[in-house]
Amino acid sequence: MLSPLAAARRRRARAAHRLLQHCDAVQRLPGESRGADQDVEIARERGIPVFHALEEIPTLG
């Protein structure tokens, strides 16, 4: 049985992965986060661009 904290983390991870289905791009903010790293990995597997700084994001024109 999962602890309440582990169960909450698992729910948040599943929700984040579902949200990635609707993303055109992902911006990875600085700092350590295993969950964010997993989201980046999934985004890359799906061909979703991943940016690490605002300056990397192309402007819409």
Steps between C-alpha positions, in 0.01 A plus 500: 500500500626846411540772758263795456792713375608239244141457384463876453825513301380219277168679434681824413735315265211333317323834465816666366548223245140541379550876470806444279264358237372857449834685504674656201819552703639465852716739696721330760559733792827485695530280805504135586177313438476137406141555388592791274786296355253221425267749331788623283583142405140430402479827305813411304369149429185662359697750291390797712764776508658563841640843587718585799495881476249756379754620244486160330128524425442625146272799468174467317489714194 
